[in-house]
């Protein structure tokens, strides 16, 4: 493997391969910004069964639609379904977002 000048191209068996780097950070759903997308990476065990029927499971993509001020609910989209979550639930779901 030979590093080229851009830092994103490498030589692999005589072929140039373009590598794209992702920078991610884990945060609670309650900490997401408006319009931000994230992949669900962890759900508190006490909540898993309760929200699985809503389609909220690990490795699903979730998008923040609305956050209500002062400890109000959040509205997210998972698999084209809008779901309202109380802040206590949103605190127990971890997502990985790109930045």
Residue frames as qw, qx, qy, qz and C-alpha x, y, z in Angstrom:
[[0.000, 0.892, 0.452, 0.000, 0.00, 0.00, 0.00],
 [0.460, 0.060, 0.042, 0.885, 1.51, 3.27, -1.09],
 [0.013, -0.782, -0.411, 0.468, 0.24, 6.63, 0.12],
 [0.407, 0.543, 0.332, 0.655, -0.24, 9.21, -2.64],
 [0.196, 0.198, -0.164, 0.946, -0.10, 12.96, -2.16],
 [0.414, -0.468, -0.232, -0.745, -3.77, 13.53, -1.41],
 [0.200, -0.220, 0.767, -0.569, -3.83, 11.12, 1.49],
 [0.723, 0.159, 0.379, -0.556, -6.96, 9.50, 0.14],
 [0.824, 0.444, -0.275, -0.218, -5.55, 7.51, -2.75],
 [0.557, -0.495, 0.666, 0.037, -3.61, 4.32, -2.21],
 [0.515, 0.423, -0.664, -0.338, -2.03, 1.85, -4.56],
 [0.716, -0.170, 0.603, -0.309, -3.36, -1.67, -4.03],
 [0.697, 0.091, 0.676, 0.221, -1.92, -4.42, -6.27],
 [0.308, 0.052, 0.518, 0.796, -1.24, -1.92, -9.03],
 [0.062, -0.676, -0.593, -0.432, -4.71, -0.34, -8.82],
 [0.001, 0.213, -0.277, 0.937, -5.53, 3.06, -7.39],
 [0.320, -0.560, -0.764, 0.002, -8.23, 2.88, -4.77],
 [0.103, -0.527, 0.054, -0.842, -10.02, 5.99, -3.53],
 [0.399, -0.331, -0.760, 0.392, -10.54, 5.81, 0.24],
 [0.235, -0.654, -0.135, -0.706, -13.17, 7.97, 1.94],
 [0.278, -0.014, -0.724, 0.631, -12.82, 8.66, 5.63],
 [0.415, -0.677, -0.447, -0.412, -15.80, 9.04, 7.97],
 [0.118, 0.198, -0.575, 0.785, -15.63, 10.99, 11.17],
 [0.532, -0.519, -0.555, -0.374, -18.36, 9.97, 13.59],
 [0.063, -0.271, 0.596, -0.753, -19.38, 10.72, 17.13],
 [0.339, -0.414, -0.845, -0.021, -21.81, 8.94, 19.46],
 [0.160, -0.137, 0.282, -0.936, -24.53, 10.93, 21.17],
 [0.239, 0.368, 0.812, -0.385, -27.94, 10.48, 22.73],
 [0.156, 0.579, 0.656, 0.458, -31.00, 11.03, 20.53],
 [0.201, -0.889, -0.366, 0.188, -31.96, 13.87, 22.88],
 [0.366, -0.642, 0.208, 0.641, -28.67, 15.62, 21.95],
 [0.493, 0.289, 0.594, 0.566, -29.16, 15.44, 18.17],
 [0.055, 0.353, -0.063, -0.932, -29.61, 18.62, 16.14],
 [0.624, 0.536, 0.286, -0.492, -32.58, 19.39, 13.88],
 [0.694, 0.637, -0.223, -0.251, -32.32, 17.49, 10.58],
 [0.052, -0.603, 0.796, -0.010, -29.39, 15.39, 11.79],
 [0.908, 0.081, -0.329, -0.246, -29.20, 11.71, 10.80],
 [0.202, -0.568, 0.765, -0.228, -27.68, 8.97, 12.91],
 [0.685, 0.040, -0.709, -0.165, -27.38, 5.22, 13.06],
 [0.724, -0.566, 0.141, -0.369, -28.73, 3.65, 16.23],
 [0.466, 0.446, -0.731, 0.223, -25.84, 1.91, 17.99],
 [0.244, -0.059, -0.851, 0.461, -27.20, 1.20, 21.47],
 [0.509, -0.509, -0.253, -0.647, -30.52, 1.11, 23.30],
 [0.277, -0.367, 0.679, -0.572, -30.87, 0.78, 27.06],
 [0.158, -0.061, -0.985, -0.047, -31.99, -2.76, 27.93],
 [0.164, 0.391, 0.687, -0.590, -35.03, -1.45, 29.83],
 [0.379, 0.560, 0.015, -0.736, -36.31, 0.15, 26.61],
 [0.021, -0.255, 0.825, 0.503, -35.47, -2.37, 23.83],
 [0.110, 0.343, 0.930, 0.077, -38.68, -4.41, 23.86],
 [0.141, 0.689, 0.460, -0.542, -40.90, -1.38, 24.35],
 [0.237, 0.732, -0.167, -0.616, -39.68, 0.45, 21.23],
 [0.287, -0.149, 0.849, 0.418, -38.86, -2.51, 18.94],
 [0.339, 0.571, 0.748, -0.008, -42.49, -2.48, 17.76],
 [0.170, 0.895, 0.081, -0.404, -42.00, 1.13, 16.66],
 [0.775, 0.582, 0.000, 0.246, -39.17, 0.04, 14.36],
 [0.038, -0.884, 0.413, -0.217, -36.47, 1.53, 16.56],
 [0.963, -0.193, 0.096, 0.161, -33.65, -1.03, 16.66],
 [0.412, -0.633, 0.432, 0.492, -29.87, -0.99, 16.47],
 [0.392, -0.071, 0.650, 0.647, -28.38, -0.35, 13.01],
 [0.246, 0.764, 0.575, 0.161, -31.47, 1.56, 11.86],
 [0.268, 0.204, 0.057, 0.940, -31.09, 5.11, 10.57],
 [0.157, -0.757, -0.571, 0.276, -32.92, 7.77, 12.53],
 [0.249, 0.418, 0.143, 0.862, -33.49, 11.43, 11.59],
 [0.129, -0.454, -0.519, 0.712, -34.29, 14.18, 14.09],
 [0.095, 0.617, 0.556, 0.549, -37.34, 16.15, 12.92],
 [0.260, -0.764, -0.086, -0.585, -38.48, 18.17, 15.93],
 [0.465, -0.130, -0.644, 0.593, -37.29, 18.91, 19.46],
 [0.302, -0.834, -0.344, -0.308, -39.61, 20.62, 21.89],
 [0.154, 0.588, -0.431, 0.668, -38.05, 23.11, 24.28],
 [0.358, -0.430, 0.526, -0.641, -37.76, 22.56, 28.03],
 [0.274, -0.142, 0.929, -0.205, -37.83, 18.77, 28.37],
 [0.728, 0.325, 0.113, -0.593, -40.51, 18.17, 25.74],
 [0.863, 0.119, 0.485, 0.073, -40.75, 15.20, 23.38],
 [0.044, -0.499, 0.595, 0.629, -38.70, 14.71, 20.22],
 [0.822, 0.439, 0.224, -0.284, -40.02, 13.56, 16.84],
 [0.241, -0.472, 0.745, 0.406, -37.83, 11.30, 14.73],
 [0.797, 0.392, -0.182, -0.421, -38.20, 9.44, 11.45],
 [0.359, -0.328, 0.870, 0.089, -37.30, 5.74, 11.21],
 [0.244, 0.180, 0.899, 0.316, -38.13, 3.80, 8.03],
 [0.101, -0.316, -0.443, -0.832, -40.34, 6.67, 6.78],
 [0.454, -0.660, -0.591, -0.091, -42.44, 6.62, 9.98],
 [0.031, -0.608, 0.272, -0.745, -42.62, 9.65, 12.26],
 [0.677, -0.385, -0.602, 0.176, -42.30, 8.65, 15.90],
 [0.211, -0.793, 0.177, -0.544, -42.66, 10.85, 18.97],
 [0.716, -0.100, -0.576, 0.382, -40.42, 9.92, 21.91],
 [0.457, -0.884, -0.096, -0.033, -40.48, 11.32, 25.40],
 [0.147, 0.841, -0.469, 0.226, -37.24, 12.92, 26.49],
 [0.634, -0.475, 0.587, -0.166, -36.65, 10.09, 28.99],
 [0.908, 0.240, 0.336, 0.068, -36.71, 7.57, 26.10],
 [0.548, 0.803, -0.122, 0.198, -34.55, 9.76, 23.86],
 [0.238, -0.806, 0.515, -0.168, -31.94, 9.86, 26.64],
 [0.738, -0.273, 0.614, -0.059, -31.62, 6.05, 26.51],
 [0.831, 0.465, 0.275, 0.134, -30.93, 5.67, 22.78],
 [0.342, -0.637, 0.395, 0.567, -27.40, 6.22, 21.43],
 [0.727, 0.661, 0.183, 0.026, -26.74, 7.09, 17.80],
 [0.575, -0.277, 0.338, 0.692, -23.59, 7.51, 15.75],
 [0.376, 0.890, 0.217, -0.139, -23.61, 10.66, 13.62],
 [0.685, 0.270, 0.138, 0.662, -21.17, 11.95, 11.04],
 [0.140, -0.924, -0.109, 0.339, -19.59, 15.36, 11.51]]
